[in-house]
Amino acid sequence: MEAHEAATPEELADILEVAYALAADLGVSPEQLENIRAAKASQRGGFTKRIVWTGNCH
């Protein structure tokens, strides 16, 4: 099975539930979490192009 086939919307929703629960433990609402995510994406870019920085090459 390819990765995109395994990532069903239901499984992605489960990941969001985990993120929301972790945020709640820190006293952060889902709305606050989204605002933080959006600000970081605006400043640093997001992951929509699936490009991930892994560090400097030496």
Buried (B, 14 or more C-beta within 10 A) or exposed (E): EEEEEEEEEEEEEEEEEEBBEEBEEEEBEEEEBEEEEEEEEEEEEEEEEEEEEEEEEE
